[in-house]
């Protein structure tokens, strides 16, 4: 792989690494410029606060500052109760301070760093020379400086907006859904691999988790006026509906409906040849903030599949082989899948950076309800 291609493929990774490096170096310089006694707190905080997106960095900076402030107050108060050189009293004060902080940090994740701050103030050597309350003030200042540096670097140095991160994750989800769709429809002819499909579902769930986390961070950016974007939650919600439609197809295909050589399955094989690439193209459009691809061929494939179900249901009803209800469920799943894929295309159009057209191209009529 050439260096240029590696840089393009891992663009988000090396930009993230560059932001972390710059945040740490800038925090180190400022800590020494302000002559902070434990400047490494600022460096640690700047490195930890710098996240993959601006929204993530904002949350990390606020959480760390609040946690440090609360932990510093509790730690400073605990230090004042310990006589000098009394190890047993120090251990008791440590336990008494950690119990409430640990419980509160479990209930409120914003206080996760508070127990660590309590330990450092009680057991660190700086508190004995600076005094408990001065040490608490200095630690809070150091953490605040690191948080500000990490946030400023995230906003101004090769910034990664959470909405873009979310769209990239959505494209990964669509790539996985395209593969899952092909596997599930292969199951209609007895060609599915249950362990492989189970692994695909696990990968899809992990990709959904990453996408929904990025969507929450994008919403945080929007609420704090860092960016002006549309509501990011609509894309994950629509993708969830598409995924649920495929789950219904998977239930139908758990037992084959046709033999591998049966010509009745040909319209569904043609549908997969249109739908799987369309999902990938839709993901690329989301990632690149472009309008969705034309859907005329996909709509035609949907219609042919729906029309092919009518004689299949009649044949199943006449033979009494028990496939009639499953064919009805398959028709319903296809109808919902078409509706939700169209909805996702509309959300992709809203997310596009290009100018919207004034008149949308004509779309095929929905197939009749089955």
KEMIMAR-645231 format. One line per field, with one value per residue (C-alpha): x negated, y negated, z; residue in one letter. Coordinates in steps of 0.5 Angstrom, whole numbers, plus 500, padded with zeros to 3 digits. Last residue first. Example, Ala and Ser with C-alpha at 12.3 -4.5 7.8 and 13.67 -1.06 7.14 Angstrom:
X: (473, 475)
Y: (502, 509)
Z: (514, 516)
residu: (s, a)
This chain:
X: (601, 601, 600, 593, 591, 591, 585, 581, 581, 575, 575, 576, 572, 566, 562, 555, 549, 547, 551, 555, 562, 561, 558, 564, 569, 565, 566, 573, 573, 569, 575, 581, 577, 576, 583, 585, 580, 582, 589, 588, 583, 589, 594, 589, 588, 596, 596, 590, 594, 594, 602, 601, 606, 604, 596, 598, 602, 597, 592, 596, 597, 590, 587, 591, 587, 580, 581, 584, 577, 573, 576, 575, 568, 567, 571, 567, 562, 556, 557, 554, 547, 544, 538, 540, 547, 546, 542, 547, 552, 547, 546, 554, 555, 550, 554, 561, 559, 556, 560, 567, 564, 563, 570, 573, 570, 573, 579, 574, 572, 565, 563, 570, 575, 577, 571, 572, 569, 571, 577, 574, 568, 573, 576, 568, 568, 574, 571, 564, 568, 572, 565, 562, 568, 567, 559, 560, 566, 561, 556, 561, 559, 553, 550, 544, 541, 548, 547, 554, 551, 544, 548, 553, 546, 544, 550, 550, 543, 545, 550, 546, 541, 546, 549, 543, 542, 549, 547, 541, 546, 551, 545, 543, 550, 550, 543, 546, 553, 550, 555, 556, 562, 566, 569, 563, 559, 564, 561, 554, 555, 558, 553, 547, 551, 553, 545, 544, 549, 547, 540, 543, 547, 540, 538, 544, 543, 536, 538, 544, 539, 534, 527, 523, 516, 513, 519, 524, 520, 514, 519, 522, 515, 512, 519, 519, 511, 512, 518, 514, 508, 513, 517, 510, 508, 514, 514, 507, 508, 514, 510, 503, 498, 492, 497, 501, 495, 493, 499, 503, 509, 509, 508, 513, 518, 517, 517, 524, 527, 525, 531, 535, 539, 541, 546, 549, 542, 538, 543, 542, 534, 534, 538, 534, 527, 527, 529, 524, 518, 519, 519, 512, 509, 512, 508, 502, 501, 495, 499, 506, 511, 517, 515, 513, 521, 523, 518, 520, 527, 526, 521, 526, 531, 527, 523, 530, 533, 526, 526, 533, 533, 527, 529, 536, 533, 528, 533, 537, 531, 530, 525, 523, 518, 520, 515, 509, 511, 512, 505, 502, 505, 504, 497, 496, 495, 492, 495, 490, 495, 490, 489, 496, 497, 491, 494, 501, 499, 495, 500, 506, 501, 500, 507, 509, 504, 506, 513, 511, 507, 513, 519, 514, 513, 515, 513, 506, 505, 507, 501, 496, 497, 500)
Y: (516, 508, 506, 504, 497, 492, 491, 484, 478, 474, 469, 462, 456, 459, 459, 455, 460, 461, 467, 469, 468, 472, 478, 477, 478, 484, 487, 486, 489, 495, 495, 495, 501, 505, 504, 507, 512, 515, 515, 519, 524, 524, 526, 531, 534, 535, 539, 543, 549, 554, 554, 555, 550, 545, 545, 545, 538, 535, 537, 534, 527, 527, 526, 519, 517, 519, 515, 509, 509, 510, 504, 500, 501, 500, 493, 491, 486, 485, 481, 474, 473, 472, 476, 481, 481, 482, 488, 491, 490, 493, 499, 500, 499, 505, 510, 508, 509, 516, 518, 516, 520, 526, 525, 525, 532, 535, 538, 541, 547, 549, 548, 551, 546, 543, 545, 545, 539, 535, 532, 530, 527, 523, 520, 519, 515, 511, 509, 507, 502, 499, 499, 495, 490, 489, 488, 483, 479, 478, 473, 467, 462, 459, 452, 453, 451, 448, 452, 456, 458, 460, 464, 467, 469, 473, 477, 478, 481, 485, 488, 489, 493, 497, 499, 501, 506, 508, 510, 514, 518, 519, 521, 526, 529, 529, 533, 538, 539, 540, 539, 543, 546, 542, 537, 537, 534, 528, 528, 528, 522, 518, 519, 517, 510, 509, 509, 504, 500, 500, 498, 492, 490, 490, 485, 481, 481, 479, 473, 471, 471, 466, 468, 462, 461, 457, 451, 455, 461, 456, 452, 457, 461, 454, 452, 459, 458, 452, 454, 460, 455, 450, 456, 459, 452, 450, 457, 456, 449, 453, 458, 455, 454, 458, 464, 463, 464, 471, 475, 480, 475, 471, 476, 481, 476, 474, 481, 482, 476, 478, 482, 476, 475, 482, 480, 487, 490, 484, 482, 489, 488, 481, 483, 489, 486, 480, 485, 490, 485, 482, 488, 490, 483, 484, 491, 488, 482, 478, 471, 472, 473, 469, 463, 468, 471, 464, 463, 470, 468, 461, 464, 470, 465, 460, 466, 469, 463, 461, 468, 469, 462, 464, 471, 468, 462, 467, 472, 467, 464, 471, 477, 475, 470, 470, 475, 472, 465, 468, 472, 466, 461, 466, 466, 459, 461, 455, 450, 445, 441, 442, 449, 451, 447, 451, 458, 457, 455, 461, 466, 462, 462, 470, 471, 467, 471, 478, 476, 473, 480, 484, 480, 480, 488, 490, 483, 483, 491, 489, 483, 488, 493, 500)
Z: (500, 500, 493, 490, 492, 486, 482, 484, 480, 481, 486, 484, 487, 487, 494, 494, 496, 503, 503, 510, 508, 502, 506, 510, 504, 502, 509, 508, 501, 505, 510, 505, 501, 507, 510, 503, 503, 510, 509, 503, 507, 512, 507, 504, 511, 512, 506, 507, 511, 506, 504, 497, 494, 499, 498, 490, 491, 496, 490, 485, 489, 491, 485, 484, 491, 488, 481, 485, 489, 483, 480, 486, 486, 479, 480, 486, 484, 488, 495, 495, 497, 504, 503, 508, 507, 500, 501, 505, 500, 495, 500, 500, 493, 492, 496, 493, 486, 486, 492, 488, 482, 487, 489, 482, 481, 487, 483, 478, 483, 483, 490, 493, 495, 502, 506, 514, 517, 511, 514, 521, 517, 513, 520, 522, 515, 517, 524, 520, 516, 522, 526, 520, 520, 528, 527, 521, 525, 531, 528, 528, 522, 523, 525, 529, 536, 538, 544, 543, 536, 539, 544, 538, 535, 541, 541, 534, 535, 541, 536, 530, 535, 538, 531, 529, 535, 533, 526, 528, 533, 527, 522, 527, 528, 520, 520, 525, 521, 514, 509, 502, 503, 498, 502, 506, 500, 502, 509, 506, 501, 506, 511, 506, 505, 512, 514, 508, 511, 518, 516, 512, 518, 522, 517, 518, 525, 525, 520, 525, 531, 527, 527, 527, 524, 529, 531, 535, 538, 539, 543, 547, 549, 551, 555, 559, 560, 563, 567, 570, 572, 575, 579, 582, 584, 588, 591, 593, 596, 600, 603, 604, 599, 602, 605, 599, 594, 597, 594, 599, 601, 595, 590, 593, 593, 585, 583, 587, 583, 576, 575, 577, 570, 571, 576, 579, 580, 581, 587, 590, 589, 592, 598, 600, 598, 603, 609, 606, 605, 612, 615, 612, 614, 621, 621, 618, 623, 621, 621, 624, 619, 619, 615, 609, 609, 607, 602, 599, 599, 595, 590, 588, 587, 583, 579, 577, 575, 571, 568, 566, 562, 558, 557, 554, 550, 547, 545, 542, 538, 535, 536, 543, 546, 553, 555, 552, 555, 562, 562, 560, 565, 571, 568, 570, 578, 581, 575, 573, 568, 562, 565, 565, 558, 554, 557, 555, 548, 547, 550, 545, 539, 540, 541, 535, 531, 533, 531, 524, 524, 525, 521, 515, 515, 508, 505, 509, 507, 500, 500, 503, 498, 500)
residu: (x, x, x, x, x, x, x, x, x, x, x, x, x, x, x, x, x, x, x, x, x, x, x, x, x, x, x, x, x, x, x, x, x, x, x, x, x, x, x, x, x, x, x, x, x, x, x, x, x, x, x, x, x, x, x, x, x, x, x, x, x, x, x, x, x, x, x, x, x, x, x, x, x, x, x, x, x, x, x, x, x, x, x, x, x, x, x, x, x, x, x, x, x, x, x, x, x, x, x, x, x, x, x, x, x, x, x, x, x, x, x, x, x, x, x, x, x, x, x, x, x, x, x, x, x, x, x, x, x, x, x, x, x, x, x, x, x, x, x, x, x, x, x, x, x, x, x, x, x, x, x, x, x, x, x, x, x, x, x, x, x, x, x, x, x, x, x, x, x, x, x, x, x, x, x, x, x, x, x, x, x, x, x, x, x, x, x, x, x, x, x, x, x, x, x, x, x, x, x, x, x, x, x, x, x, x, x, x, x, x, x, x, x, x, x, x, x, x, x, x, x, x, x, x, x, x, x, x, x, x, x, x, x, x, x, x, x, x, x, x, x, x, x, x, x, x, x, x, x, x, x, x, x, x, x, x, x, x, x, x, x, x, x, x, x, x, x, x, x, x, x, x, x, x, x, x, x, x, x, x, x, x, x, x, x, x, x, x, x, x, x, x, x, x, x, x, x, x, x, x, x, x, x, x, x, x, x, x, x, x, x, x, x, x, x, x, x, x, x, x, x, x, x, x, x, x, x, x, x, x, x, x, x, x, x, x, x, x, x, x, x, x, x, x, x, x, x, x, x, x, x, x, x, x, x, x, x, x, x, x, x, x, x, x, x, x, x, x, x, x)
